[in-house]
């Protein structure tokens, strides 16, 4: 098997890793509405143990996607969208411009009538 070249470490690597897991994405979806206590998050995933949910939260914290603040015995977790915005600006936005310009060219091409199409329309009109 050929060896893949690995580039330099990127500061967004932990974000990509965190987003690669469907459970972690579900936690982020849950936090999109409002901050939640760790207990609320654990309760939202009854198929996981508390320890399993905590490991997912740790990964999300390490990636900077979740901020946690303590109030007494409770921990409140909130979504930090900044790393996701960084991914969008770096990977989605530049490609959006490329696709937009290509789609405009296709639209203009499709809206142009070809000479063959014009002749076909005029023949149909003449037969009527």
OpenMM code with the backbone's topology and positions (N, CA, C; nanometers):
from openmm import Vec3, app, unit

residues = "UNK UNK UNK UNK UNK UNK UNK UNK UNK UNK UNK UNK UNK UNK UNK UNK UNK UNK UNK UNK UNK UNK UNK UNK UNK UNK UNK UNK UNK UNK UNK UNK UNK UNK UNK UNK UNK UNK UNK UNK UNK UNK UNK UNK UNK UNK UNK UNK UNK UNK UNK UNK UNK UNK UNK UNK UNK UNK UNK UNK UNK UNK UNK UNK UNK UNK UNK UNK UNK UNK UNK UNK UNK UNK UNK UNK UNK UNK UNK UNK UNK UNK UNK UNK UNK UNK UNK UNK UNK UNK UNK UNK UNK UNK UNK UNK UNK UNK UNK UNK UNK UNK UNK UNK UNK UNK UNK UNK UNK UNK UNK UNK UNK UNK UNK UNK UNK UNK UNK UNK UNK UNK UNK UNK UNK UNK UNK UNK".split()
positions = [
    Vec3(0.0848, -0.1167, 0.0000),
    Vec3(0.0000, 0.0000, 0.0000),
    Vec3(0.0899, 0.1236, 0.0000),
    Vec3(0.0633, 0.2209, -0.0919),
    Vec3(0.1485, 0.3396, -0.0965),
    Vec3(0.1300, 0.4246, 0.0288),
    Vec3(0.2405, 0.4833, 0.0697),
    Vec3(0.2366, 0.5678, 0.1886),
    Vec3(0.1872, 0.7061, 0.1498),
    Vec3(0.0904, 0.7580, 0.2242),
    Vec3(0.0351, 0.8900, 0.1966),
    Vec3(0.1250, 0.9956, 0.2601),
    Vec3(0.1448, 1.1031, 0.1878),
    Vec3(0.2220, 1.2141, 0.2426),
    Vec3(0.1368, 1.2873, 0.3444),
    Vec3(0.1952, 1.3165, 0.4571),
    Vec3(0.1193, 1.3928, 0.5555),
    Vec3(0.1790, 1.5320, 0.5625),
    Vec3(0.0917, 1.6284, 0.5562),
    Vec3(0.1351, 1.7668, 0.5602),
    Vec3(0.1574, 1.8117, 0.7034),
    Vec3(0.1888, 1.9376, 0.7189),
    Vec3(0.2095, 1.9905, 0.8539),
    Vec3(0.0796, 1.9891, 0.9324),
    Vec3(0.0926, 1.9823, 1.0628),
    Vec3(-0.0259, 1.9858, 1.1490),
    Vec3(-0.0973, 2.1184, 1.1296),
    Vec3(-0.2263, 2.1118, 1.1291),
    Vec3(-0.3100, 2.2294, 1.1102),
    Vec3(-0.3856, 2.2545, 1.2396),
    Vec3(-0.4036, 2.3817, 1.2758),
    Vec3(-0.4735, 2.4116, 1.4009),
    Vec3(-0.6190, 2.3671, 1.3978),
    Vec3(-0.6742, 2.3417, 1.2783),
    Vec3(-0.8125, 2.2963, 1.2675),
    Vec3(-0.8254, 2.1436, 1.2697),
    Vec3(-0.7145, 2.0716, 1.2757),
    Vec3(-0.7208, 1.9250, 1.2797),
    Vec3(-0.8088, 1.8729, 1.3932),
    Vec3(-0.7968, 1.9259, 1.5164),
    Vec3(-0.8846, 1.8758, 1.6235),
    Vec3(-1.0328, 1.9042, 1.5969),
    Vec3(-1.0612, 2.0121, 1.5258),
    Vec3(-1.2007, 2.0448, 1.4926),
    Vec3(-1.2558, 1.9419, 1.3957),
    Vec3(-1.1776, 1.9114, 1.2910),
    Vec3(-1.2200, 1.8100, 1.1939),
    Vec3(-1.2420, 1.6758, 1.2637),
    Vec3(-1.1499, 1.6395, 1.3522),
    Vec3(-1.1632, 1.5122, 1.4252),
    Vec3(-1.2919, 1.5123, 1.5077),
    Vec3(-1.3166, 1.6223, 1.5778),
    Vec3(-1.4374, 1.6301, 1.6612),
    Vec3(-1.5633, 1.6212, 1.5763),
    Vec3(-1.5630, 1.6867, 1.4612),
    Vec3(-1.6815, 1.6867, 1.3748),
    Vec3(-1.7013, 1.5553, 1.3003),
    Vec3(-1.6004, 1.4697, 1.2997),
    Vec3(-1.6101, 1.3443, 1.2239),
    Vec3(-1.7028, 1.2426, 1.2892),
    Vec3(-1.7350, 1.2630, 1.4155),
    Vec3(-1.8177, 1.1661, 1.4879),
    Vec3(-1.9638, 1.2109, 1.4931),
    Vec3(-2.0580, 1.1234, 1.4546),
    Vec3(-2.1996, 1.1630, 1.4531),
    Vec3(-2.2550, 1.1962, 1.5923),
    Vec3(-2.2076, 1.1302, 1.6955),
    Vec3(-2.2562, 1.1625, 1.8298),
    Vec3(-2.2128, 1.3023, 1.8696),
    Vec3(-2.0889, 1.3379, 1.8397),
    Vec3(-2.0410, 1.4723, 1.8741),
    Vec3(-2.1160, 1.5787, 1.7946),
    Vec3(-2.1478, 1.5488, 1.6695),
    Vec3(-2.2282, 1.6442, 1.5918),
    Vec3(-2.3674, 1.6588, 1.6543),
    Vec3(-2.4222, 1.5495, 1.7056),
    Vec3(-2.5532, 1.5562, 1.7722),
    Vec3(-2.5460, 1.6399, 1.8988),
    Vec3(-2.4361, 1.6304, 1.9717),
    Vec3(-2.4186, 1.7142, 2.0911),
    Vec3(-2.4164, 1.8609, 2.0492),
    Vec3(-2.3446, 1.8915, 1.9422),
    Vec3(-2.3404, 2.0304, 1.8943),
    Vec3(-2.4786, 2.0770, 1.8501),
    Vec3(-2.5538, 1.9896, 1.7852),
    Vec3(-2.6911, 2.0244, 1.7458),
    Vec3(-2.7751, 2.0571, 1.8693),
    Vec3(-2.7577, 1.9800, 1.9745),
    Vec3(-2.8308, 2.0015, 2.0990),
    Vec3(-2.7934, 2.1365, 2.1608),
    Vec3(-2.6668, 2.1708, 2.1544),
    Vec3(-2.6196, 2.2964, 2.2139),
    Vec3(-2.6509, 2.4182, 2.1266),
    Vec3(-2.6905, 2.3942, 2.0035),
    Vec3(-2.7243, 2.5060, 1.9140),
    Vec3(-2.8429, 2.5848, 1.9691),
    Vec3(-2.9368, 2.5161, 2.0309),
    Vec3(-3.0562, 2.5820, 2.0847),
    Vec3(-3.0250, 2.6702, 2.2056),
    Vec3(-2.9448, 2.6157, 2.2972),
    Vec3(-2.9119, 2.6883, 2.4206),
    Vec3(-2.8045, 2.6096, 2.4959),
    Vec3(-2.7350, 2.6751, 2.5899),
    Vec3(-2.6402, 2.6014, 2.6743),
    Vec3(-2.7139, 2.4941, 2.7557),
    Vec3(-2.6453, 2.3858, 2.7827),
    Vec3(-2.7046, 2.2745, 2.8588),
    Vec3(-2.6089, 2.2302, 2.9687),
    Vec3(-2.6672, 2.1786, 3.0737),
    Vec3(-2.5831, 2.1185, 3.1772),
    Vec3(-2.5331, 1.9844, 3.1247),
    Vec3(-2.4264, 1.9379, 3.1850),
    Vec3(-2.3733, 1.8071, 3.1453),
    Vec3(-2.4784, 1.6990, 3.1673),
    Vec3(-2.5549, 1.7088, 3.2746),
    Vec3(-2.6607, 1.6106, 3.3023),
    Vec3(-2.7658, 1.6109, 3.1916),
    Vec3(-2.8035, 1.7287, 3.1438),
    Vec3(-2.9014, 1.7363, 3.0340),
    Vec3(-2.8471, 1.6689, 2.9084),
    Vec3(-2.7197, 1.6869, 2.8833),
    Vec3(-2.6596, 1.6241, 2.7645),
    Vec3(-2.6559, 1.4734, 2.7820),
    Vec3(-2.6162, 1.4271, 2.8982),
    Vec3(-2.6146, 1.2827, 2.9258),
    Vec3(-2.7550, 1.2246, 2.9092),
    Vec3(-2.8556, 1.2937, 2.9607),
    Vec3(-2.9944, 1.2455, 2.9495),
    Vec3(-3.0425, 1.2404, 2.8043),
    Vec3(-2.9874, 1.3246, 2.7178),
    Vec3(-3.0284, 1.3275, 2.5770),
    Vec3(-2.9715, 1.2094, 2.4978),
    Vec3(-2.8769, 1.1357, 2.5578),
    Vec3(-2.8142, 1.0219, 2.4907),
    Vec3(-2.8249, 0.8978, 2.5791),
    Vec3(-2.9462, 0.8439, 2.5930),
    Vec3(-2.9664, 0.7306, 2.6849),
    Vec3(-2.8922, 0.6041, 2.6424),
    Vec3(-2.8526, 0.5946, 2.5178),
    Vec3(-2.7803, 0.4763, 2.4704),
    Vec3(-2.6319, 0.4809, 2.5076),
    Vec3(-2.5861, 0.5945, 2.5653),
    Vec3(-2.4465, 0.6080, 2.6066),
    Vec3(-2.4368, 0.6172, 2.7578),
    Vec3(-2.3224, 0.5760, 2.8097),
    Vec3(-2.2976, 0.5929, 2.9522),
    Vec3(-2.2580, 0.7385, 2.9772),
    Vec3(-2.2650, 0.7780, 3.1019),
    Vec3(-2.2211, 0.9134, 3.1390),
    Vec3(-2.0743, 0.9318, 3.1001),
    Vec3(-1.9936, 0.8290, 3.1244),
    Vec3(-1.8522, 0.8347, 3.0902),
    Vec3(-1.8335, 0.8553, 2.9390),
    Vec3(-1.9140, 0.7863, 2.8588),
    Vec3(-1.9046, 0.8004, 2.7127),
    Vec3(-1.9370, 0.9422, 2.6676),
    Vec3(-2.0422, 0.9989, 2.7236),
    Vec3(-2.0798, 1.1370, 2.6893),
    Vec3(-1.9691, 1.2331, 2.7321),
    Vec3(-1.9113, 1.2109, 2.8506),
    Vec3(-1.8039, 1.2969, 2.9001),
    Vec3(-1.6822, 1.2934, 2.8079),
    Vec3(-1.6508, 1.1767, 2.7544),
    Vec3(-1.5381, 1.1663, 2.6600),
    Vec3(-1.5662, 1.2482, 2.5338),
    Vec3(-1.6894, 1.2415, 2.4840),
    Vec3(-1.7261, 1.3219, 2.3672),
    Vec3(-1.7166, 1.4709, 2.3992),
    Vec3(-1.7642, 1.5105, 2.5155),
    Vec3(-1.7552, 1.6512, 2.5560),
    Vec3(-1.6097, 1.6960, 2.5685),
    Vec3(-1.5231, 1.6090, 2.6208),
    Vec3(-1.3807, 1.6430, 2.6314),
    Vec3(-1.3201, 1.6690, 2.4933),
    Vec3(-1.3551, 1.5848, 2.3964),
    Vec3(-1.3044, 1.6035, 2.2601),
    Vec3(-1.3543, 1.7350, 2.2020),
    Vec3(-1.4815, 1.7658, 2.2257),
    Vec3(-1.5383, 1.8914, 2.1757),
    Vec3(-1.4731, 2.0124, 2.2436),
    Vec3(-1.4428, 2.0002, 2.3726),
    Vec3(-1.3744, 2.1092, 2.4442),
    Vec3(-1.2335, 2.1296, 2.3907),
    Vec3(-1.1615, 2.0186, 2.3721),
    Vec3(-1.0235, 2.0271, 2.3219),
    Vec3(-1.0185, 2.0925, 2.1837),
    Vec3(-1.1223, 2.0717, 2.1049),
    Vec3(-1.1292, 2.1319, 1.9715),
    Vec3(-1.1769, 2.2763, 1.9772),
    Vec3(-1.2185, 2.3207, 2.0944),
    Vec3(-1.2671, 2.4573, 2.1090),
    Vec3(-1.4111, 2.4764, 2.0645),
    Vec3(-1.4823, 2.3676, 2.0406),
    Vec3(-1.6206, 2.3754, 1.9941),
    Vec3(-1.7209, 2.3925, 2.1077),
    Vec3(-1.6794, 2.3586, 2.2282),
    Vec3(-1.7670, 2.3704, 2.3450),
    Vec3(-1.6908, 2.4424, 2.4560),
    Vec3(-1.7580, 2.5379, 2.5165),
    Vec3(-1.7064, 2.6049, 2.6357),
    Vec3(-1.7872, 2.5550, 2.7548),
    Vec3(-1.7183, 2.5339, 2.8658),
    Vec3(-1.7853, 2.4868, 2.9863),
    Vec3(-1.7556, 2.5828, 3.1015),
    Vec3(-1.8602, 2.6204, 3.1717),
    Vec3(-1.8424, 2.7034, 3.2913),
    Vec3(-1.9109, 2.6325, 3.4073),
    Vec3(-1.8502, 2.6452, 3.5223),
    Vec3(-1.9044, 2.5795, 3.6415),
    Vec3(-1.9791, 2.6799, 3.7271),
    Vec3(-2.0954, 2.6362, 3.7730),
    Vec3(-2.1754, 2.7133, 3.8687),
    Vec3(-2.2131, 2.6176, 3.9803),
    Vec3(-2.1440, 2.6295, 4.0907),
    Vec3(-2.1683, 2.5352, 4.1995),
    Vec3(-2.1282, 2.3955, 4.1558),
    Vec3(-2.2224, 2.3045, 4.1653),
    Vec3(-2.1950, 2.1656, 4.1264),
    Vec3(-2.2310, 2.1378, 3.9805),
    Vec3(-2.2868, 2.2360, 3.9129),
    Vec3(-2.3291, 2.2144, 3.7744),
    Vec3(-2.2272, 2.2708, 3.6768),
    Vec3(-2.2175, 2.2028, 3.5637),
    Vec3(-2.1344, 2.2496, 3.4533),
    Vec3(-2.2273, 2.2842, 3.3374),
    Vec3(-2.2162, 2.4065, 3.2889),
    Vec3(-2.2956, 2.4507, 3.1751),
    Vec3(-2.2077, 2.4500, 3.0513),
    Vec3(-2.2548, 2.3813, 2.9480),
    Vec3(-2.1813, 2.3674, 2.8227),
    Vec3(-2.2505, 2.4511, 2.7159),
    Vec3(-2.1710, 2.5268, 2.6420),
    Vec3(-2.2283, 2.6087, 2.5353),
    Vec3(-2.1463, 2.5912, 2.4077),
    Vec3(-2.2133, 2.6117, 2.2987),
    Vec3(-2.1528, 2.5968, 2.1660),
    Vec3(-2.0655, 2.7175, 2.1351),
    Vec3(-1.9474, 2.6910, 2.0818),
    Vec3(-1.8599, 2.7961, 2.0294),
    Vec3(-1.8519, 2.7750, 1.8788),
    Vec3(-1.9152, 2.8610, 1.8023),
    Vec3(-1.9226, 2.8423, 1.6569),
    Vec3(-1.7985, 2.8940, 1.5839),
    Vec3(-1.7097, 2.9626, 1.6537),
    Vec3(-1.5934, 3.0217, 1.5874),
    Vec3(-1.5097, 2.9202, 1.5082),
    Vec3(-1.4749, 2.8022, 1.5633),
    Vec3(-1.3971, 2.7067, 1.4834),
    Vec3(-1.4715, 2.6587, 1.3580),
    Vec3(-1.6039, 2.6459, 1.3687),
    Vec3(-1.6818, 2.6040, 1.2512),
    Vec3(-1.6788, 2.7147, 1.1466),
    Vec3(-1.6855, 2.8385, 1.1916),
    Vec3(-1.6764, 2.9533, 1.1009),
    Vec3(-1.5407, 2.9550, 1.0303),
    Vec3(-1.4347, 2.9222, 1.1035),
    Vec3(-1.3014, 2.9170, 1.0432),
    Vec3(-1.2961, 2.8122, 0.9320),
    Vec3(-1.3572, 2.6968, 0.9568),
    Vec3(-1.3619, 2.5922, 0.8530),
    Vec3(-1.4398, 2.6434, 0.7333),
    Vec3(-1.5524, 2.7067, 0.7568),
    Vec3(-1.6342, 2.7602, 0.6481),
    Vec3(-1.5535, 2.8598, 0.5641),
    Vec3(-1.4882, 2.9538, 0.6315),
    Vec3(-1.4136, 3.0567, 0.5594),
    Vec3(-1.2966, 2.9982, 0.4802),
    Vec3(-1.2337, 2.8948, 0.5349),
    Vec3(-1.1182, 2.8367, 0.4672),
    Vec3(-1.1557, 2.7377, 0.3577),
    Vec3(-1.2577, 2.6552, 0.3809),
    Vec3(-1.2860, 2.5444, 0.2902),
    Vec3(-1.4129, 2.5593, 0.2081),
    Vec3(-1.5122, 2.6297, 0.2556),
    Vec3(-1.6386, 2.6373, 0.1827),
    Vec3(-1.6474, 2.7654, 0.1001),
    Vec3(-1.6207, 2.8759, 0.1632),
    Vec3(-1.6360, 3.0055, 0.0975),
    Vec3(-1.5576, 3.0174, -0.0333),
    Vec3(-1.4281, 2.9817, -0.0374),
    Vec3(-1.3547, 2.9951, -0.1642),
    Vec3(-1.4138, 2.9092, -0.2766),
    Vec3(-1.4619, 2.7905, -0.2429),
    Vec3(-1.5186, 2.7026, -0.3449),
    Vec3(-1.6565, 2.7491, -0.3885),
    Vec3(-1.7247, 2.8195, -0.3005),
    Vec3(-1.8564, 2.8737, -0.3332),
    Vec3(-1.8445, 2.9710, -0.4504),
    Vec3(-1.7417, 3.0537, -0.4490),
    Vec3(-1.7211, 3.1496, -0.5575),
    Vec3(-1.6949, 3.0779, -0.6895),
    Vec3(-1.6142, 2.9726, -0.6850),
    Vec3(-1.5840, 2.8963, -0.8063),
    Vec3(-1.7122, 2.8388, -0.8650),
    Vec3(-1.7927, 2.7737, -0.7802),
    Vec3(-1.9162, 2.7125, -0.8294),
    Vec3(-2.0158, 2.8168, -0.8772),
    Vec3(-2.0236, 2.9292, -0.8085),
    Vec3(-2.1167, 3.0340, -0.8497),
    Vec3(-2.0836, 3.0840, -0.9891),
    Vec3(-1.9564, 3.1067, -1.0167),
    Vec3(-1.9193, 3.1564, -1.1490),
    Vec3(-1.9460, 3.0504, -1.2558),
    Vec3(-1.9200, 2.9230, -1.2243),
    Vec3(-1.9489, 2.8158, -1.3211),
    Vec3(-2.0983, 2.8052, -1.3480),
    Vec3(-2.1781, 2.8168, -1.2433),
    Vec3(-2.3234, 2.8080, -1.2612),
    Vec3(-2.3771, 2.9245, -1.3434),
    Vec3(-2.3196, 3.0422, -1.3265),
    Vec3(-2.3614, 3.1574, -1.4074),
    Vec3(-2.3309, 3.1352, -1.5549),
    Vec3(-2.2152, 3.0784, -1.5837),
    Vec3(-2.1796, 3.0487, -1.7229),
    Vec3(-2.2775, 2.9476, -1.7817),
    Vec3(-2.3101, 2.8437, -1.7059),
    Vec3(-2.4053, 2.7426, -1.7531),
    Vec3(-2.5415, 2.8056, -1.7761),
    Vec3(-2.5845, 2.8926, -1.6849),
    Vec3(-2.7135, 2.9607, -1.6987),
    Vec3(-2.7162, 3.0448, -1.8258),
    Vec3(-2.6103, 3.1231, -1.8479),
    Vec3(-2.6042, 3.2066, -1.9686),
    Vec3(-2.6056, 3.1213, -2.0948),
    Vec3(-2.5318, 3.0106, -2.0912),
    Vec3(-2.5277, 2.9216, -2.2067),
    Vec3(-2.6661, 2.8618, -2.2328),
    Vec3(-2.7340, 2.8195, -2.1284),
    Vec3(-2.8652, 2.7575, -2.1434),
    Vec3(-2.9693, 2.8572, -2.1930),
    Vec3(-2.9521, 2.9836, -2.1567),
    Vec3(-3.0496, 3.0842, -2.1979),
    Vec3(-3.0276, 3.1337, -2.3401),
    Vec3(-2.9128, 3.1058, -2.3963),
    Vec3(-2.8876, 3.1453, -2.5354),
    Vec3(-2.9605, 3.0486, -2.6270),
    Vec3(-3.0249, 3.1032, -2.7290),
    Vec3(-3.0912, 3.0156, -2.8249),
    Vec3(-2.9930, 2.9818, -2.9354),
    Vec3(-2.9822, 2.8550, -2.9642),
    Vec3(-2.8935, 2.8137, -3.0725),
    Vec3(-2.9623, 2.8407, -3.2061),
    Vec3(-2.8852, 2.8571, -3.3145),
    Vec3(-2.9463, 2.8784, -3.4471),
    Vec3(-3.0406, 2.7646, -3.4871),
    Vec3(-3.0074, 2.6411, -3.4525),
    Vec3(-3.0935, 2.5274, -3.4860),
    Vec3(-3.2274, 2.5376, -3.4128),
    Vec3(-3.2249, 2.5810, -3.2888),
    Vec3(-3.3486, 2.5954, -3.2123),
    Vec3(-3.4350, 2.7056, -3.2717),
    Vec3(-3.3728, 2.8145, -3.3151),
    Vec3(-3.4482, 2.9242, -3.3750),
    Vec3(-3.5161, 2.8789, -3.5040),
    Vec3(-3.4441, 2.7999, -3.5877),
    Vec3(-3.5027, 2.7512, -3.7129),
    Vec3(-3.6196, 2.6577, -3.6855),
    Vec3(-3.6069, 2.5731, -3.5844),
    Vec3(-3.7132, 2.4804, -3.5501),
    Vec3(-3.8391, 2.5554, -3.5069),
    Vec3(-3.8224, 2.6600, -3.4280),
    Vec3(-3.9362, 2.7392, -3.3823),
    Vec3(-4.0009, 2.8093, -3.5002),
    Vec3(-3.9181, 2.8666, -3.5903),
    Vec3(-3.9763, 2.9398, -3.7049),
    Vec3(-4.0474, 2.8430, -3.7994),
    Vec3(-4.0004, 2.7180, -3.8169),
    Vec3(-4.0675, 2.6209, -3.9016),
    Vec3(-4.2046, 2.5845, -3.8444),
    Vec3(-4.2093, 2.5672, -3.7120),
    Vec3(-4.3357, 2.5329, -3.6482),
    Vec3(-4.4363, 2.6462, -3.6650),
    Vec3(-4.3902, 2.7697, -3.6575),
    Vec3(-4.4787, 2.8851, -3.6736),
    Vec3(-4.5301, 2.8932, -3.8177),
    Vec3(-4.4429, 2.8638, -3.9146),
    Vec3(-4.4797, 2.8733, -4.0555),
    Vec3(-4.5836, 2.7649, -4.0928),
    Vec3(-4.5788, 2.6480, -4.0279),
    Vec3(-4.6746, 2.5414, -4.0569),
    Vec3(-4.8117, 2.5742, -4.0020),
    Vec3(-4.8200, 2.6587, -3.9024),
    Vec3(-4.9486, 2.6897, -3.8411),
    Vec3(-5.0341, 2.7781, -3.9234),
] * unit.nanometer
topology = app.Topology()
chain = topology.addChain("A")
for resn in residues:
    res = topology.addResidue(resn, chain)
    for name in ("N", "CA", "C"):
        topology.addAtom(name, app.Element.getBySymbol(name[0]), res)
